[in-house]
Amino acid sequence: MPKTHPNNTTSWSYTIRRYAVFFIALAGGVMGHEVLASGAAEGGHGAFALTFLWVAVLLLLAKLAASLVEKWGQPSVLGELVLGVLLGNLGMVGIQWFEPMKHDLVISFLSELGVVILLFQIGLESNMAQMKSVGTKALLVAIAGVVVPFVLGTYMFGPWIMPGLDPNTYLFLGAALTATSVGITARVFQDLGKLKLKEAQIVLGAAVFDDVFGLIILAIISAIATLGAVSLGTIGWIAAKAFLFLVCAIVIGQFAAGWLGKIFSKIHAGVGMKFTLAISFGLIFAWLAAEIGLAPIIGAFAAGLVLDAVHFKYFKDPHIVSDVKEALKERVDDPTRQAIMRVMNKHSHRHIEDIIEPLGLFFIPLFFVVTGMSVDLHTLKDPQVLLVAAVITTVAIIGKYVAGFFAGKDVNRSLIGFGMVPRGEVGLIFASIGLGLGVVPDEVFSVIVIMVILTTLAGPMALNVMLKRMDEPSTT
């Protein structure tokens, strides 16, 4: 007998409704394309109307795909990525409905905005206090988790299994192998109630450092690919520039954020102003990073590191304030009055990431779907590409697993190693930037995406088994 869903429906009927959304969206895309194509050709509002349709279809399908893979215990990013791969390759079976999306500039812009918001959110979750608290072990694991995969991909297995490519291609391949998805790993530990484990704290802390190191590497190789600079002096300057930008952004931003928060709260102290200030902060930092020759996502990440709830202590939700004032007019004793005030303060100090989250729910899935649509499955007809993908995936797993042994002997090093394996969103960002710069060929891009998919599956599966075994009573 099927399980009952919380909304008093069976899981079967709930699943059927999900698939109904899929077919409605698909039918809307097919029917609307012919109707609106003429308006698009004539220009004006018709062109935007067609884009509105594409965005709606992509979001509906992305949500459906994410929900289905989450039902199977996998992260939502995997569903969005696989959906993009499928949509982008329907032309192989004669279905051309989704081809225009690949070349729509508005969708491309929304996708780029999505990745900026994603790195802004990662920065918000990766505060400086957390980086300090995890200690030396997390830092050592992070360094090994970046250096080992990068060397293996760039200087050993990349040139060995794919000879004759541009040196910049190997650099981007190695960079993609350095990433660790803190979100995917954290979700596994959280679902099993193991976030307070020492190993979990080391993994999550190392993933934070990974983000910083990875973004600096990205800045270096992007500049090398763009400028053709390969001298040690130039590389050193790029690394120093990225490091100085992060440091200056954090130091200056810490002061500026509180100062700006106080000023803007005098104009309006509601959530709308709080949201506007936060997202503008992230976008301005992204622009500043681009102005000095770094990737915009580095600036967005730095802005996220800077912002904290304390910078918005002057903001209050006017609706909550009004409700509390009305409640305080009643005859209540002092403990009750204090409890009400604590609730109000907790709401007004709610971390900014909660307010940014709905924006991410809109834009971020578009980035993953569009990235997946860039994968050309024709390249997988070549057995050599599949072999390369298998080797690179193995290298990706080994490179992070080895990093776990740098955590010391007093912890479960295998658990830490597998916790670092999922590449997730950051690996895709590196690959898509290389593709955009023209230094990552379609075949290599497909290999990286396959690696991301397989490591995103392998890491959580291994963690799930190992963590559950820890709960089993010993038979010895």
Disulfide bonds with the S-S distance in Angstrom:
none
